[in-house]
Amino acid sequence: MTVLETIQRSTEFLQRKQVESPRLQSELLLAHVLKMPRLKLYLNFERVLQSAEEQSMRELVQRRGKREPLQHLVGSVNFCGYELEVNRDVLIPRPETEHLAELAWTYLNGLPESELRALDLGTGSGCLPITIAAKCSRVTFDTVDISAAASAVAKRNAEKHQVSSRMRFLEGDLFQPLSKGQKYHLIVSNPPYIEAAGIETLEPEVKDFDPRLALDGGADGLEFYRRLATEGAAWLVTGGRLMAEFGEGQGPAIQKIFEDHRWTVHALEKDLSGRERFVIASLPSA
């Protein structure tokens, strides 16, 4: 079977399985099997696949048809230009979270201090601290995740991108494993924000393959923001910032949570699609 025939048949199969963007998904899977850039497939439409390649592609397409995420099948995701390992132990980083990383490194790079400390809560794959540290050489990170398996993935990603020497990986529940008296210039987080009852309504790629711990934000999806607002102030330097991602429509409620705890909310920043997605807050003395 040729490259073109493989793409066409795979596309038809994934379309029947109601997979979004079936042609693109087929091309990305085949590019992974053939170990070549996707666009190079177009220069090799007449190439005949070897039997082992056909078998590998068939297996991957069948798994994708069962709605296993593409990122799990290829083993990685691109985040802000950095290739990161992902698996079932971590949330697959979303494109909108790239803007949170950019907000964070832009803020840190604008500070005058020669040494900066930052805290990432709910580290997962490590996408936020790794990217921010790569873009800001003055920052060292403490990262916290309740999952040891997730921390292991983040460690491997940090080593791959040569920022592990500026990171400390802690396991525990939000602020619990931190050293008493430690202060940070930035707290950044993409916490769970899905309402518990709504998880089963999500796409299979999310509800069946992302870790439930990384999705479940409690009955109203706001549980972790209450904890950030009540516990976070003790860990910020004067003038420091807290930046966190939230779900669609949650902005007003989250702003109220922080303001009720005497935070100054500087912005409910929008993502690239124009939806409010990130809260930026500081203590009243900022």
N, C-alpha and C positions, 0 to 999 in steps of 0.2 A: 504494500500500500504506500502511496506517495504521501509527502507532507501535506499537499493540498487536500487529497482525499481524506486523510486523517483529521484534518481541521474540520472539513465539511461534515463528516460523520459524527464527530464528537460534538459539534455545534448542534446538530439535530437532536442528539441524545440529551444534551443538557437543556435544550429548549423544552423538550417533553417533560423534563423533571422540574421545570419552572425555575431554573437557575438564572439569576440576573446576568445580563451581558454574556450570553453563552459563547459567542464567537471569540470575544476577548479572553474569556476563561480558558477556552480550548487552546488558543494560541499561547497563553502563558504557561499552561501545563506542558504543551509540546516543547516549548522553548526550554523549559526546565529539564525535560527528558533528554533533549538533544544537546543540552549545555551550550546554548547559543542565545544571543539577544533576540528578543521577539521579532524585531523588524527584519532580522536576517532570514527569518522563515520565508519572507516574500521573495528572496533571491534563490530559494531552494525548493520551490513548489514541486518540482519534478523528482526530487531526491526520494529514493525508495527506502523506507525504514527497515532496519534489521529486525529480526524476529524478537530479540530481547527488548528493543525499543518499542515495538508494537505492544508487547505484553505489558511493559511498564506503563505505557500511555493508557492502555485499556483499563488497568487496575486503578490508576489515578482518576480517570474520567468516571468510572463507576463509583468511586468514593465521593467524588464531587457531586455526582448525581444523588447521593444520599445526604447531601448538604453539608458534608465536612468542609470546613473553610479552606479556600485556596491557600491561605498563608500557612495552615498546618500541613498541607500536602507538599508544599515546596520548602517548608521549614523556616521561613523568614518573612520579614516585612520591611519595606523601606520607610524610614521615618526621618524626615528632614535631611534626606540624603545619606543616612546611615543605615546599613543593613543589619537588622536585629533578629536574633533567633526568637521564635515564638513556638509554643506548644500548648497543650491543654492545661498547663499549670498557670498560664498567664492570660490576661485580657489582651486581645489583639489590638494594638494601638490604632486609633481612628485618625483619619486625616485632619479633622478639626482640632485635635489635640496638638498638632504641630504649631498652631497659633499660640497656644498657651506656652509652649517651650520658647517661642520667639519673644513673647511678652516678658518672660522671665529673664532670658539672657540679655535682652535690651535693657531691662531695669538694672541688672547687676553690673553690666558694663558701664552704666552711667554713674555708678557710685564712686566716691573718691578713695575709699579705703584700699590699701594694697593687699589685704587678706580678707576674704569674704567667706562666710559660712552659710550654708543653705540646708534645708531639711525637705526631703521628699517623703510624703506619706502615701502608702499604698503603691509601692514601687512597681510591682509587676515585672514586666520585661526590662525595666530600667530606662524606658524611652526618654522620660523627662530628665532625670539627673544626668544621664550620659550625654544627651544632646546639649543640655545647658552647660555642662562642664567642658565639653569640647569647644563651645563657642565663647567661654569665659575662663581663661586660664588662671584667674585669681581666686576661684571659688573651690572650696572643699565641701563635700556633701556627706550628711548622714541620711541614709535611706532606711525606711521602715516598711516591712510587710509582715503580715500575720502568717504567711505561708512560707515555710522553709524551701519548698520546691520552687516557688516564684523567686525567692532570693537567689537561689542557685542559678536560675536563668539570667537574672540581672547581673550577677557576678561574671558569668561567661561573656555577656555582652560588653560589660565594662572593660574586661581584659582585652577583648577583641579590638576595641576602639581606644585602648591605651589611656584610659582615665581612671582605672581601678585604684591607682596610688593616691587619688584624691577622694576616695569614697570609703565610707564605713557602712557595712551592711548589717542592719539590726533586724531581729525578728521579734515581733510582738504586736500589741494592739495599740495603734496610733502612737500616742506620746509615752506609753508605758515603759518602753525599754531605754528611754533617753537618760543621759546623765544629768542629775539635778544641778541646776544653775547654768546649764548650757543656754546660750542665746544665739539666734540666727538672724541674718539680714533678710532672709527670704524663707517662707514656708510655701511650698508648692504641692498641689495635690489634684489628682483626678479620682475622687472617691466614688464608691458605689452610689448611684442616684436613681436607680429604677425602683418603682414601687413594687414591693414583694409580690403582690397579687398580679402585677402586670408582666412578670417575667415570662410566664407561659404563653403570652401573646406575641412575643418577639419572634423574629425569623429563626428558623432552626439552626443556622450557623452560629447564632448568639446563644439562644437558650439551651442548646444541646451540647455546645462545645466550649464556650467561655466559662471560666470558674464562677460558680454561683456567688462566692464570696466577693467577687469583683463587680457584681451586678446589683446585689440586694441592698438597697438603701433604707430598708425598713418599711413600715406600713405606708408612709407618705413619701418615701424616697429622700427624706431630709434628715435622717438620723445623724449622718456623719457631719453635716454642716452645723448642727447643734453642738456637736462635740468640738468641732473646730472653733466655733465661736466662744464656747465656755472654757476650753482648755488651752487654746492656742496663744492667747495674749502673754502668758507667762514665759513663752519661749522666744519671743521676738525682741530684738534690740530696739531701742527708741528710734522711731522713724522707719522700722522695718515694714515689710509688706507680706501679706498673705494673698496668694493667687490660687484659685481653685476653679475647676470646670464644673458645670452643672447641666442638667437636662433641659429640654425645651419647655418653656413656660414656667420654670421654677425661679426665675430671677427675682421677681418681687418678694416672694416668700423668703428667699435666702437673704435678700437685702434687709428685710425686717428682722430676721434672726440675728444678724450681726449688729444691726443698729440697736436692738433691744439689749445687747450686751456691751453697748457703748463703743463699738468699733466705728471708725469712719469708713464708709464705703465710697471709694474714689470713682469706681466705674463698674457697670455691668457691660463688659466688653462683648462685642458681637464677633461671631465667626465669619468666615468668608461668604457664607450664604445669607448673612444679614440677621441671623438669630442671636439673641442674647445667650452667651455661652460661658462666660468667665466672670467671676467676681474678683475684684481687686480691693483689698481693704487694709487698714492699718489702725493702730491704736490712736486715741484722741490726741495724744501728744505729738503725733507726726506732723 
